[in-house]
Amino acid sequence: MSHPTGTGLDDATREGARHGTRAGTHAPASAATRPVIELDHVTIELAGRTVLEDVSLSIGAGEFIGVLGANGAGKTTLMRALLGLVEPVGGSIRILGKPASRGNPAIGYMPQIRATLAERRLRGRDFVACALDGHRWGMALGRSARVRRQVDAALARVGALELAERPLISMSGGERQRLLLAQCLLGEPGLLLLDEPLISLDPHHQQATVDLVHTLQREFGITVLFSAHELNPLLHTLDRVLYLGRGQAALGTVDEVINGPVLSKLYGSRIDVMRLGGRIFVMSGASDLEHDEHRHEGDCGGAHAHDHDHAHDALHRPAHHHVHRH
Ligand SMILES: Nc1ncnc2c1ncn2[C@@H]1O[C@H](COP(=O)(O)OP(=O)(O)OP(=O)(O)O)[C@@H](O)[C@H]1O
C-alpha cells in the first residue's frame, strides 16, 4: 500500500467539510518547500510485528505536524526511525535529503520517557547543559564559556533565562518542561521530534507548551512533529495531522484526516467524529477515544514514570488504555 502524501487513504474516505480550524484552511508547506522528512514505502517490524507497512509520506520545512494514534500505533517507533535508532525492513527514510542516521545534529528529540531528574538540586543551567554530555551532568561543562553561551541561547529561546540559577527541585512541571525543550534546542536543530510533551501537564501548562512550541516553529522555521493523545490542545496550531493505526498512516489537514471514514479505516472499526464548541471528539460507540482510560495522576515530582499498556493487539482495538503514574 502506498501513501504518497495527503491522507494516504482512498478518495472515498475523504471529507471536505471546513470547520474553521487553522489546519482546515492551511495549505501544506510540503507543496512548496524541500521535504525535511521523506518516507518511501517504509515498513517497520518490531519483534516480528508490523508497526508500519509500506508507508510513504513527505513533510515540508516549517510544518507543525500533530502525530496521533492509539496506544501502540507506532508514534514513538516512527520518531526513533527518523533518528536512525530503528531500521526499516523495507523502504527508505530521508531527513533533509540524507538517509536517516544516528546522532543527526539537525534533529532535537524529546523522548517520551524523560530522564529521571534524579539530581533535583541541579540548577536549571546545569540540567540543560547535561544534554550535551549526560554523564557529566553539566558540572564540568558548565564552566566552559562556549557551553554557557549555547545553554543561555537555548534558555532564551524558551523564555527560561530566569530558571538558569534555580534548582530543579523548586520548579513546576511546566517550568521543567521548558528546560527539556531548551535541551532539544541545543545545537539549533531544524527538526524537533517531541514525543508526548503534554503528558503529566495540566490543561494550562499543556496550552502553554503548545504555544511555546508554536512560537519556536514560526520564529525559527523549525519543523515540528508533536505526538499527543488529544488533538484538541493542538487544533489551532498544527498545519497537518499524521494519524497512525494498523500499520497505516494518514497525513493531511484536520478535515482530511479527522473524519469517520479515515479514522474507521485506521482503527479497523466504526469511528464517529463529533465537533462541539470548537473541539473535536473521536468516538467509538459511546466512548470518547481520546479521554477514556487515559488518566493523568498529577504532575511529576521529578521522576517521570510512564506506565504503558503495550498489549500486542493494541493496533487493532480502538480504545486507549493509557495510565500515567508520576
Ligand atoms: N523495542 C521493542 N521491541 C518490540 N516491540 C516494540 C518495541 N518498542 C515498541 N514495540 C511495539 O511496537 C508497537 C508500537 O509502539 P510505539 O511505542 O511506537 O507506539 P506509540 O504509538 O508510541 O504508543 P503510545 O501511545 O502507547 O506511546 C507496539 O505494539 C509496541 O509494543
PDBQT file of the ligand as one rigid body, heavy atoms in Angstrom, charges set to zero:
ROOT
HETATM    1  N1  LIG A 401      11.703  -2.454  21.475  1.00  0.00    +0.000 N 
HETATM    2  C1  LIG A 401      10.565  -3.034  21.089  1.00  0.00    +0.000 A 
HETATM    3  N2  LIG A 401      10.508  -4.368  20.865  1.00  0.00    +0.000 NA
HETATM    4  C2  LIG A 401       9.377  -4.960  20.465  1.00  0.00    +0.000 A 
HETATM    5  N3  LIG A 401       8.223  -4.300  20.258  1.00  0.00    +0.000 NA
HETATM    6  C3  LIG A 401       8.214  -2.983  20.466  1.00  0.00    +0.000 A 
HETATM    7  C4  LIG A 401       9.376  -2.276  20.898  1.00  0.00    +0.000 A 
HETATM    8  N4  LIG A 401       9.070  -0.964  21.023  1.00  0.00    +0.000 NA
HETATM    9  C5  LIG A 401       7.765  -0.856  20.700  1.00  0.00    +0.000 A 
HETATM   10  N5  LIG A 401       7.245  -2.056  20.368  1.00  0.00    +0.000 N 
HETATM   11  C6  LIG A 401       5.883  -2.333  19.913  1.00  0.00    +0.000 C 
HETATM   12  O1  LIG A 401       5.689  -1.606  18.719  1.00  0.00    +0.000 OA
HETATM   13  C7  LIG A 401       4.374  -1.057  18.693  1.00  0.00    +0.000 C 
HETATM   14  C8  LIG A 401       4.456   0.450  18.545  1.00  0.00    +0.000 C 
HETATM   15  O2  LIG A 401       4.922   1.007  19.762  1.00  0.00    +0.000 OA
HETATM   16  P1  LIG A 401       5.122   2.563  19.962  1.00  0.00    +0.000 P 
HETATM   17  O3  LIG A 401       5.701   2.767  21.329  1.00  0.00    +0.000 OA
HETATM   18  O4  LIG A 401       5.859   3.105  18.809  1.00  0.00    +0.000 OA
HETATM   19  O5  LIG A 401       3.630   3.106  19.910  1.00  0.00    +0.000 OA
HETATM   20  P2  LIG A 401       3.061   4.527  20.341  1.00  0.00    +0.000 P 
HETATM   21  O6  LIG A 401       2.097   4.924  19.289  1.00  0.00    +0.000 OA
HETATM   22  O7  LIG A 401       4.180   5.456  20.643  1.00  0.00    +0.000 OA
HETATM   23  O8  LIG A 401       2.283   4.147  21.671  1.00  0.00    +0.000 OA
HETATM   24  P3  LIG A 401       1.952   5.012  22.976  1.00  0.00    +0.000 P 
HETATM   25  O9  LIG A 401       0.879   5.967  22.608  1.00  0.00    +0.000 OA
HETATM   26  O10 LIG A 401       1.465   3.981  23.934  1.00  0.00    +0.000 OA
HETATM   27  O11 LIG A 401       3.220   5.653  23.413  1.00  0.00    +0.000 OA
HETATM   28  C9  LIG A 401       3.708  -1.512  19.979  1.00  0.00    +0.000 C 
HETATM   29  O12 LIG A 401       2.963  -2.663  19.702  1.00  0.00    +0.000 OA
HETATM   30  C10 LIG A 401       4.859  -1.839  20.889  1.00  0.00    +0.000 C 
HETATM   31  O13 LIG A 401       4.504  -2.829  21.815  1.00  0.00    +0.000 OA
ENDROOT
TORSDOF 0
